[in-house]
Amino acid sequence: MKKILVTGACGQLGSELSSALAEQYGLENILISDISQPERHLSKFNFSRLDVLNHQAVDQLIREQKIEVVYHLAAMLSASGESRPRNAWTLNMDGLINVLEASRDNQVDRVFWPSSIAAFGSHTQSTDTPQYTIMDPETVYGISKLSGELWCQYFYDRFKLDVRSLRYPGLISYKSPPGGGTTDYAVSIFHSAVKKEVFECFLHQDTKLPMMYISDAIRATIELMAAPRENITVHTSYNLSAFSITPRELTEAIQLHYPSFSSIYKPDFRDLIAKTWPHNLDDSSARKDWNWRHQFELPQVVEVMIRNLNV
Ligand SMILES: NC(=O)c1ccc[n+]([C@@H]2O[C@H](COP(=O)([O-])OP(=O)(O)OC[C@H]3O[C@@H](n4cnc5c(N)ncnc54)[C@H](O)[C@@H]3O)[C@@H](O)[C@H]2O)c1
């Protein structure tokens, strides 16, 4: 079994991906790392505190632990990045390049790094956004994701490092809180609903964004990483799609469970960011190359979120 390192493992995606990897590949083969201490639910894992901005520490950990596969998740998300653009750029870029270099220098077999729908921009075709199209992101987060995609391709072309990537839509999960992204409302809304509170939404009611339930995102990640090398034709980042919703549609879907639930809309800077992102993506390359199929549609996501947040 290959030894796997997860960076940024204490975040929304990392904590659930680490558990899925442990189930699939064995707990003893997973080393989780983060700059923060893990919460109690991650205490079963081997943990190493790692700042991905420390190049030497990244290199040393990969070398000494004989890591063969890396899932590099440490990053600053879109909304947080706009309040600290320089820090977001440094973390998202230097962190990635440190991981790519250490992986190359220590003969790591495979690296996963997530991109995002934020890599697109206001001149991108917003409906059925093609795999290859105009990309003019307007946030520092989006700029770092687009640049990161090109770095991944560069390391693949120049050093034959097997780096794989997905352009995640907004991720909806109940186990871990979201980390400061523009799609966070689609998680917070459920917390308000189960507490029987009115939800104050930072997006306009009709702002449509692609979303995905976290289990689908995790399965996509594990399936992409398990696909034969010769099947991978996209070396920047694969478009990945499930369903698209507006805050109004999500509110209405929740009202089927809580008829008196309501949202009020106070769009802020995050609505301006969201308006530059696609409504839905053409992910046919992922479907063709490694047989990607999403499972969760909106009604199932609403059902599973409410059921689990209510316990
Ligand atoms: N959550 C989403 O909706 C979404 C959508 C698209 C892409 N992504 C991408 O998925 C990845 C994970 O996102 P997430 O939602 O889990 O983010 P998150 O903010 O929840 O978690 C990020 C983690 O990185 C850690 N971190 C911060 N600085 C670090 C450093 N210097 N060294 C090591 N760790 C550090 C944080 O402590 C945190 O635990 C990111 O690359 C993000 O861009 C997420």
The ligand as an ORCA input file, in Angstrom:
! r2SCAN-3c Opt
* xyz 0 1
  N     -14.707     23.985     -0.058
  C     -15.029     24.318     -1.294
  O     -16.207     24.619     -1.594
  C     -13.960     24.291     -2.362
  C     -14.326     24.554     -3.700
  C     -13.348     24.572     -4.671
  C     -12.024     24.272     -4.349
  N     -11.701     24.015     -3.055
  C     -10.284     23.748     -2.752
  O     -10.146     22.613     -1.937
  C      -9.011     22.776     -1.064
  C      -9.458     22.583      0.371
  O     -10.482     23.512      0.657
  P     -11.273     23.510      2.031
  O     -12.650     23.959      1.727
  O     -11.052     22.263      2.771
  O     -10.521     24.734      2.766
  P     -10.451     25.042      4.326
  O     -10.206     26.504      4.461
  O     -11.619     24.445      5.033
  O      -9.146     24.239      4.768
  C      -7.848     24.661      4.428
  C      -6.888     24.111      5.459
  O      -5.569     24.569      5.154
  C      -4.904     24.826      6.382
  N      -3.785     25.758      6.172
  C      -3.827     27.102      6.052
  N      -2.575     27.590      5.918
  C      -1.739     26.534      5.941
  C      -0.326     26.382      5.852
  N       0.482     27.458      5.687
  N       0.193     25.152      5.907
  C      -0.592     24.071      6.078
  N      -1.942     24.145      6.192
  C      -2.505     25.362      6.117
  C      -5.993     25.426      7.283
  O      -5.631     25.315      8.656
  C      -7.196     24.568      6.903
  O      -7.333     23.461      7.763
  C      -8.464     24.181     -1.353
  O      -7.424     24.096     -2.302
  C      -9.648     24.889     -1.981
  O      -9.237     25.929     -2.824
  C     -12.633     24.008     -2.048
*
